[in-house]
């Protein structure tokens, strides 16, 4: 019997690599795809730019399962231009290959702010940001393709993630990096507001679990999250791991707004600041009930692995 092929788009990214790790653990046949050759899995790596339909079709030939884990520059204008094109090209390529599509999504499409506490997959989708509007558009494209019978899809939505080598995680940028330099941690939001976070390796395992279960398709699933914690609690855990005694302070909002005018990355984060003004707690009960044996990494263990990776 021919072994089914699992293709990971965006395999050099943190979540893409986590998916590759899980597929490797399960000894499944893999092809990794990226714009540039950054993945260590060189034997199965193929270069492609998903903005070009013919390249998407080429790299998905023979696929049974396709994991869409690509990252696009964190910029609203670029997202608006590129995400719908990438999504349409991948849908078309999956349709030709008769492959199932597994998409790792975020939670920006939920709104209006503040969100319900906690919020689950049924939350209203009236996003408070341009990025949220774009995420809703591409998720709707997927659901429409499934309803039309073109392809089978499943969406796994992740909270803000953290984990080994996750240099774009706020836990690294604002906490670990500063604390290892002898500085106090700095938060863009209130330090006493609770959030939930997703561990990257749990995300990878969860996406593969969703892919291999026929009963999950045509649905949105919240990927497993940590217990709700505040920035202060996270820094306390990091202090124990690092042997430090640092504190965390919120970046003054007036300074945040000034930086948003002067600095492009902060400008892009500004419209997402609502996530830090009120409790932002994601409900993952649907996933936990469907996969009762799934082992979710404790926040302390995940942070320890993250610190070790740096």
C-alpha positions in Angstrom: 0.0 0.0 0.0 1.4 3.4 -1.0 2.3 5.6 2.0 0.3 8.8 2.2 2.3 12.0 1.8 2.1 14.9 4.3 3.2 18.2 2.9 4.2 21.1 5.3 4.0 24.6 3.8 6.1 27.0 5.8 8.1 24.2 7.3 11.0 26.5 8.4 8.7 28.4 10.7 8.2 27.6 14.4 4.8 25.9 14.0 5.7 24.3 10.7 8.8 22.8 12.3 6.7 21.5 15.2 4.4 19.8 12.7 7.4 18.2 10.9 8.7 17.0 14.3 5.4 15.3 15.1 5.1 13.7 11.6 8.7 12.5 11.9 7.9 11.0 15.3 5.0 9.1 13.8 7.2 8.0 10.9 5.0 9.4 8.2 6.1 10.4 4.7 6.9 14.1 4.6 7.7 16.9 2.1 8.7 20.3 3.5 8.1 23.5 1.5 9.4 27.0 1.9 10.5 30.2 0.1 14.1 29.7 1.2 16.1 26.7 2.3 16.0 27.1 6.1 14.6 23.7 7.2 17.1 21.1 8.4 15.1 18.4 6.6 17.0 19.0 3.3 16.2 15.5 1.9 12.5 16.3 1.7 12.7 20.1 1.1 11.2 21.8 -1.9 11.4 25.5 -2.7 8.2 27.3 -3.7 6.5 30.7 -3.6 2.8 30.2 -2.9 2.0 33.5 -4.4 2.4 31.7 -7.7 -0.4 29.2 -8.5 1.7 26.9 -10.7 4.3 26.6 -7.9 1.7 25.6 -5.4 0.3 23.0 -7.7 3.7 21.6 -8.4 4.8 21.1 -4.7 1.4 19.6 -3.7 1.4 17.0 -6.4 0.8 13.6 -4.8 -0.1 15.1 -1.4 -2.7 13.5 0.9 -2.5 16.0 3.7 -1.3 19.6 3.5 -0.5 21.7 6.5 -0.6 25.5 5.8 1.8 27.0 8.4 3.3 29.8 6.3 4.1 33.2 7.8 3.6 36.5 6.0 5.3 39.7 7.1 3.4 41.2 10.0 1.9 44.1 8.1 -1.8 44.8 7.4 -1.2 46.0 3.8 1.0 43.0 3.0 -1.6 40.6 4.6 -4.4 42.2 2.6 -2.5 41.8 -0.7 -0.9 38.3 -0.2 -3.0 36.2 2.2 -6.1 35.8 -0.1 -3.8 34.9 -3.0 -1.9 32.3 -1.0 -5.1 30.8 0.3 -6.7 30.6 -3.1 -3.6 29.1 -4.7 -3.4 26.5 -1.9 -7.1 25.6 -2.1 -6.8 25.1 -5.9 -3.6 23.0 -5.6 -5.2 20.8 -2.8 -8.3 20.4 -5.0 -6.2 19.1 -7.9 -4.2 16.8 -5.6 -7.4 15.7 -3.8 -5.5 16.5 -0.6 -7.0 17.5 2.8 -6.0 20.9 4.0 -5.0 21.7 7.7 -4.7 25.4 8.4 -3.1 26.9 11.5 -4.9 30.1 12.3 -5.0 32.7 15.0 -7.8 34.3 16.9 -7.8 37.9 15.4 -11.2 37.5 13.7 -13.1 37.3 16.9 -14.8 40.5 18.1 -15.9 43.1 18.9 -13.6 43.7 21.8 -13.6 43.0 24.7 -14.2 39.3 24.0 -16.2 37.0 26.1 -14.3 35.4 29.0 -13.6 32.7 28.1 -14.2 32.7 24.3 -14.8 29.6 22.3 -15.2 28.7 18.6 -18.7 30.1 18.5 -17.7 33.6 19.4 -19.0 36.4 17.1 -16.6 37.5 14.3 -16.8 41.2 14.1 -13.0 41.9 14.3 -11.6 45.1 15.8 -8.6 45.3 13.5 -7.6 45.2 9.8 -5.6 42.0 10.5 -8.7 40.4 12.0 -10.7 41.3 9.0 -8.2 39.6 6.7 -8.0 36.5 8.9 -11.8 36.2 8.7 -11.7 36.5 4.9 -9.2 33.7 4.4 -10.9 31.4 7.0 -14.2 32.0 5.2 -12.6 31.1 2.0 -11.6 27.7 3.5 -15.0 27.0 5.0 -16.7 27.9 1.7 -14.4 25.5 -0.2 -15.3 22.7 2.2 -19.0 23.4 2.0 -18.8 23.4 -1.8 -17.2 20.0 -1.7 -14.0 21.2 -3.4 -11.7 20.0 -0.6 -11.8 18.8 3.0 -10.4 21.3 5.5 -9.9 21.7 9.2 -8.8 24.9 11.0 -6.8 24.9 14.2 -6.7 28.2 15.9 -3.8 29.1 18.2 -3.5 31.6 21.0 -0.3 33.6 21.2 2.4 31.0 21.1 5.7 30.4 23.0 8.2 27.6 22.9 11.8 26.6 21.9 13.5 29.1 19.6 10.3 31.2 19.2 12.1 34.5 18.8 8.9 36.3 17.7 7.1 35.3 20.9 6.5 38.2 23.4 7.9 35.9 26.1 11.2 36.1 24.4 11.2 39.7 23.1 9.8 41.4 26.2 10.7 38.9 28.9 13.5 36.3 28.4 15.8 38.4 26.3 15.6 41.4 28.6 16.0 39.3 31.8 19.0 37.5 30.5 20.6 41.0 29.8 20.0 41.9 33.5 16.9 44.1 32.7 13.4 44.0 34.0 10.7 42.6 31.8 8.6 45.0 29.8 4.9 44.4 28.8 3.0 46.2 26.1 -0.2 45.5 28.1 -1.4 45.5 31.7 0.7 43.2 33.9 -2.3 41.9 35.9 -4.6 40.8 33.0 -4.8 37.1 32.5 -4.1 35.5 29.1 -3.9 32.0 27.7 -0.9 30.9 25.5 -0.2 27.9 23.2 3.0 25.9 23.4 4.4 25.4 19.9 5.2 21.7 20.2 1.6 21.1 21.5 0.4 23.0 18.4 2.3 20.7 16.1 1.0 17.6 17.8 -2.6 18.9 17.9 -2.6 19.8 14.1 -1.5 16.3 13.2 -4.1 14.8 15.5 -6.8 16.9 13.8 -5.5 15.9 10.4 -5.6 12.2 11.1 -9.1 12.2 12.5 -11.8 12.2 9.9 -14.4 13.5 12.3 -12.6 16.9 12.7 -13.0 18.2 9.1 -15.3 21.1 8.2 -14.8 22.6 11.6 -12.8 25.1 13.6 -10.8 23.9 16.6 -9.1 25.9 19.3 -5.7 24.4 19.8 -4.8 23.5 23.5 -3.7 26.4 25.7 -2.0 27.0 29.1 -3.8 27.9 32.2 -4.7 31.6 32.2 -1.7 33.7 33.6 -0.7 37.3 34.0 2.5 38.8 32.9 3.6 39.0 36.5 3.0 35.3 36.9 5.0 34.5 33.8 8.0 36.6 35.0 7.8 34.9 38.4 8.2 31.5 36.7 11.0 32.8 34.6 12.8 34.2 37.7 12.8 30.7 39.2 14.1 29.2 36.0 16.8 31.9 35.4 17.7 32.4 39.0 16.9 36.1 38.7 14.8 38.5 40.7 13.3 40.7 38.0 10.0 42.4 37.8 7.7 43.4 34.9 6.3 46.8 34.1 3.8 48.0 31.5 5.2 50.3 28.8 3.4 53.6 29.4 0.6 53.9 26.9 1.5 57.4 25.8 5.0 56.1 25.0 3.6 53.1 23.2 1.5 55.5 21.0 4.6 57.7 20.3 6.6 54.6 19.3 3.7 53.4 17.1 4.1 56.6 15.1 7.9 56.3 14.8 8.4 52.6 14.5 6.7 50.3 11.9 6.6 47.1 14.0 5.0 48.9 17.0 2.5 50.5 14.6 1.4 47.1 13.5 1.0 45.9 17.1 -1.0 49.0 18.1 -4.2 47.9 16.5 -3.9 44.6 18.4 -3.5 46.3 21.8 -7.1 45.5 22.7 -5.9 42.0 23.5 -4.0 43.3 26.5 -6.6 45.6 27.9 -8.9 42.9 29.2 -8.7 39.2 30.1 -8.0 37.3 26.9 -8.8 33.7 27.7 -9.3 31.1 25.0 -11.5 28.1 25.7 -10.1 24.8 24.3 -12.8 22.4 25.8 -13.8 21.2 22.4 -10.3 19.9 21.6 -9.8 18.5 25.1 -13.1 16.5 25.0 -12.5 15.1 21.5 -8.9 14.1 22.4 -9.0 13.2 26.1 -5.6 11.5 26.0 -3.8 14.5 24.5 -1.1 15.6 26.9 -0.8 19.4 27.2 2.5 20.8 28.3 2.4 22.7 31.6 3.4 26.4 31.3 6.4 25.9 33.6 7.7 23.0 31.5 7.2 24.9 28.3 9.0 28.0 29.6 11.9 25.9 30.9 12.3 24.3 27.4 12.0 27.8 25.8 14.7 29.2 28.1 17.0 26.2 27.4 16.7 26.7 23.7 18.3 30.2 24.0 
